[in-house]
Structure formats: C-alpha cells, structure tokens
Amino acid sequence: MHSTRKVTDDLIYVGGSDRRLSRFENLFPIPKGVSYNSYVLLDEKTVLFDTADESISRQYIENVVHALNGRPLDYMVVQHMEPDHCAMIDDMLRRYPEAKMVCSAKAVGMFAQFYGTDVAARALVVKEGDKLSTGEHTLHFVMAPMVHWPEVMVTYDEKDKILFSADAFGTFGALAGNIFDDEITFDTTWMNDARRYYANIVGKYGVQVQALLKKAASLDIEMICPLHGPIWRKDLGLLLEKYQKWSTYEPEDKTVMIAYATMYGNTENAANVLAGMLADKGVKNIAMYDVSETDVSELVAESFRCSHLVLAAPTYNSGIQPKMEAYLSDIKALNLQNRTVAVIDNGTWAATAGKQMIGMLEGMKNMTILENTISIKSALAENQLGALEALADELAKQVNG
Ligand code: FEO
C-alpha cells in the first residue's frame, strides 16, 4: 500500500525510510535509520524529483504509482547520481517510457557508468540558470558541484518558492510519518545526526557549500525539500545558520573535546585528570570520548562542534594508536580547520605519537597547536601534574575568555 503525504496542493512526498540498514554508504552507523526523499509534482506536466535507494523499492514504486494516479510521467529531475537516490532511475525510465531525464551533463555520463546504457536520447541536459516550465510551475536549475558529487544540481520552483536541495540540508534519521520540520523537535532530537551527516558527507566541501548558500541567498525560499530528513517549511533559519558555521569551519560551541586512545587506562587517566582540572577552572560541557569506543563519524561531528580539542594517545608500533590515527586522517580529509588543539602522548620506551600527531595537525589548515604538550611515560607521574594544570589553565582561559 502507498504511504505518501501532500507537501503542497500539487506536490506529493513519495519517499520512504530504511530502519534496517546498519551503515549508510556501508560506513556510517545509522541507528535511527535514514530516509530517501523523493517528490512528485502534478502540474500540466508531471515531474518526479529524484528516486530512492533500492532497499525501499517496493514502497517507493507503490508511492510513485499512487501519486501519478494513472498519469504518465513527463519529467524525472535527477539532481544526484549517488545510488541512494539513483537506484530506481532505471526502473522509472522503463516504467514510464515517455519520461525525459532532466539532469546535468555529468549525470548522463554517470548513468552510463552505473547502468551500462546510454541515456542521452532520453536526457534533457540542463545547465546553470536553465528553466523548465511544467505548466503553472517554472523550475529553475542551479548547479551545485561537489555538494556532494560533481554532477549535483538543485532545483528552485518559482511558483511555490521551494528549493529541492539534493543532499544539502539533509540528515541521517528515518522519518516517522512526520515529514515537516514543524512536526518534530529538530533542535533537540535531530541536530546531532544532522551535524554528523553534514560533517562526514559534505564536510570536506565547505567552499562548494558556501557557493551554494550564496546562490540560495538570491532566491526567495519558503520551503526546502532535501533528499534526506525532514522538509523545512517553518524554521529554515535553524539549519541555514548551522550550515553557515559548518561550511566555514567555525566552531559552534566554545568548549573542550578530549579524545583519547588508551590501552590499559593510563592515557585515559590523564584525560580524566585534565577534564577535572578544566571543570575546576570553569569549563562547561566538556566532551570526552574513547576513540576505540566511539565511531569515528561521531568524533568528526564533535570536532566540527567544539572549539578546542585535546588529543591523547599512546605510541603503537612506533606510530600513533591506529584509531586515533584514523580519526586524525578523517578530520584532515574532511578539511576541518580553525581549531585549537593540545596533544598528550604516552610511551613506555619511545613515545613518538605526540610528534606524529602534531605532524598530521600541521598538515591541516588554520590549526593552532598548543606548545604545552605532555608526554606520559607509561602512567601520569606526580611531577607532571603541574604541566597538566598549566595546559588546563591555557585551555580554560581561551574557552572562558
Ligand atoms: Fe544522499 Fe550523496 O547521496
């Protein structure tokens, strides 16, 4: 049976949610699931905006067939060719032989790569600023390369002032009937997942997200229909403000995140002692994570949120403990910038992790590495408490100042 909802009088939500998938892109844990949004516009011409992941194919087909209610499909707007949205394109093209695929030139090439067939004869290739009238509605195409892939475009419906934003303004999390931001409490229930989605999926492309935000600022937008998560029709400013910060790598909260790797609890102990000192000095909302226990996607998201990072890790095989190294590689790949970082290392005979962590941090943009580093020899020693206190002082002054 279909499970659709009306977005406006002539726009129907035909997407669905997957609560079984354990990892998005087979990489990021999604304990709350994920939605794959898609929309049908019933104008003089009919339009389908993107498709869905094949995991929800049965529900998806029911929804599209119901929404079209026997009408042919005239246009399928393909904004993004990642398989979480393009998996059903081939099926739709076969099911609706009259439909034209409206997309960027790059998407045509990607279609051939994914499906092994040439869709050029059925493609209506659009470029920046092109418009398509469907009757009462005029769709305006805006290129958004690298948000999140190079072929991405977004679409603005001039009549209803709706931005179909592709992956932008999306989030992890399944939808449960409530598909609009004013039907859920996004800030408290969804924001952590939205940040984790942004930081890990498009975090690397801050410059390109900024370019899209500037284009969007010239449009009169009353509703944002993303490909994941709720539709924004009430508090658009909430996520726009976050996107402004995330895409310019500006921290949201002035506080300290301590991420530690520990083998037998000795490096963890130093992290605990430092956290207590920071709290004594008035630092609030300190976040602390064991990098072996917390998924790296959460560590990345928290690093996008917090202004100051303390990274503590033992030396392992003459290198950095592997989970810490993976986290550092990730925040580097995702272009994290503008953070103040303190480093603590540990080693029973040759502590070199600190030096190597600093080396990785120095390869990142606009990172301030505190000179006050601490090197533990197996376990924190009494005579190192002064140095730890000095580090806590420096961090507290910056955070509280
Ligand atoms: Fe939701 Fe980049 O795909």
Residues whose N, C-alpha, C, O or C-beta is under 5 A from the ligand:
A	BS01	FEO	E82 D84 H148 D167
